[in-house]
Amino acid sequence: MFKNKFFLAILFLLAFQGAFAQLQTGFWRFVLKNDGGGIPFNMEIVEKNKEYKAYLLNAEERLELETIVFSEKKDSIYIPLHIFDASLAFKLDGKKMKGLFRKHYNKIDQEVEGTWGEKYRFLKETSRLNNNFTGKWQTTFTNGEGRSYPSVGVFKQDVNTGKVTGSFLTTTGDYRYLEGNVYINQIYLSTFDGGFAYRFYGTLERDTLWGEFWSGKNKAGTFKAVYNEKATLPDASKLTYLKEGYKEVDFKFPNLEGQTVSLKDERYKGKVVILQIFGSWCPNCMDETKFLAEWYKKNKKKPVAIIGLAYERKPEFEYAKLMVSKVAKRFNVEYDFVIAGTNDKEAASKTLPMLNGISSYPTTIFIDKKGQVRKIHTGFAGPGTGEYYQQWREEFNTLMNTLLKE
């Protein structure tokens, strides 16, 4: 039997019926349906000791999901999507699956279909006349409301197969691990991490790449890109800052046990403190949390502390606690978490009035042993960005070594 009411609700929505159908292990290709041609993603399903697990595959990432749950009749399955408040549910039909991707927090469903034994992303066949998209692209995105923002596209292409990987970086983060195909002058990219699904499609005309991108069901906007190995973004350390007259950050937020936490607490005095403005729903925050958790385990005996300031999708404390606890468990986090508010940026900004605003999840604030803010880094360049991630790690370690020696 399923363990909670969401399992049954989803199965009811899918109208699951039929006899036993065995779950095929191996590689699957899925497509989330939308009006833009669908968002393809890949998954591997494995079985060990009669327990089934699924792994989302994006470029070099192999993201482990929780154990697959079967319906009582064994003709359908439910897959919780690790830290996110979302799931996949399917009716089994031999080498096919049909079902739903559900975001539980807003009850939005998206149809999804899967085919066993297919490992390609967009295209089975490629052309020998492909353009090479490897390198950096100075990019401008324009959303559906007409607002434009800068980006840097970073791609690596296999000229023999047409497979391409990489990411788009923005001032608020990156689109994580993108994977796709090139066909002559066209590029196709997608990603699905369990929380967000994106599709990018572009056509190269002379020296300019023109494209559109989709987020889930809806078209999110368009983009224009020009090849430029010196492509840049605004300085991430100058986008979020203390308002004039402020030198410190101050707050009082409850931790997961409901106890009030403040930077003035004795446990933080004389320590270098990192404040991580994040949300459990945020894929870039997931990447940063993994990095910070590993770093803290190696350095927790030093005079350092990390506090994760969680801004969640719902205001209820118990809901926020549940979601943040999933993150802590997933990444074996040993540093502190507090519930700071909801993820609405205007509302979140009011919780830290000494800042000019909260424009990105994550945003990382570095505080020295005297309680003075030394740096604020907006956004995060995750492991899907290659050299940019390595650069971020180097800058982080250099700054922390300096602050800890003071």
C-alpha positions, 0 to 999 in steps of 0.5 A: 500500500502507498504510505500517504494520501498523495500517492493515492491522489495521484494514482486516482488522477491517472486513472490507473487500471490494469493487470500486473506490469513488470517495471523494466530496469535500465535506461528510459527516455521521458518527455514532459509534455508542453506546447514547445515540443516537450522537455526530454529527460533521461533516467536509469532504473536499477533493482537490488534486493527487490528494491527499485531506485531511479536516477535522473541523468543530466550530462555528467550528473547522476541524481539519485532519487528515493526508493520507487513505491509500487501500487498494491496491484504492482501496475503503477509506481510513485517516485518521490523527487528527493528534496523537492515537494514534487513527484512522478507517478506512472502506469506501467505498460511494458516498455512504456510509461504514462503519468504525471509530474506533480508539484505538490505545493501548488498542485500543478500537474504535467503529463509525462511519457516514457520509453524504455531502452532509449538513451538519446536526448532530442535526436537519434541521428545527427549530421556531419555538417553540424556547426560547433557550439563549443565555447562561451556565448554572450547571451541576453534572455528576455522573459514573457513580460519583456524584461531582459537580463544578461547571461553567459552560455558555456557549451562543450560539443562532441563533434562526432555525435552532435551531443552537447552539454553545458549551462547558462549562467545568470546573475542569480545562478545557473540552469545547472546541467544541460544536455542535448543535441546539435543538428547543423545550425540548431541546438537543443538543450534540456534539464530536469532535476526533480524540481524544475524542467527547462528546454532551450532551442536555438538557431544559428544565423550567421554569427548570432544564435536566436532561441526560445526557452521553456520552463515546465508547461510554459514558454518562459521567453527568448534569448539572443547569443553571440560567440565570445570567449570573453563573455562576462556577467556583472560582478556577483559581489556588488549586486547585493550590499548593505544599505548606507549606515549598516555594517552588520546583519541582524535577525531573530529567526526560529531554528528547526526546533522553534528556538530563536536564533540570533547572530548575537548568540554566544555560540557565534561570537568570535567566529567567522559566520557564513549566512546562506540565503536559500530555499529547499525548492531551489536547485542552485541552493541544492548545489551550494548546500552540498558544497557547504556541507562537505566544506563544513565537515572538514572545517567545523573544528575551526572558529567558523559557523554556517547558518542557512536562512530558509525562505520556503514556498509556504508560510507554515512553520511545520511545512518549512521545517519538513522541507528543510529537514529533507535537505539536511538529511539528504546532504548530511548537513551539520550546520544550523538552519533557521526558518526566515520566511517565504520565498517571495523576494519582496517579502523576504527582503523585509526580513533583512532590512539592512540589505538593499534587497534579496534578488537571488537564491542563493545569496551568501554573506560572509561575516568576520570574527568581529561581526562585520560583513566582508563580502556578499555573493549573489547567486551561485555557479554550480558544478554544471558550469565547469570552470566557473564552479572551480573559480567560485570554489577557489575564491571561497577558499581564499576568502575563508582562509583569510577570515579565519587567520585574522 
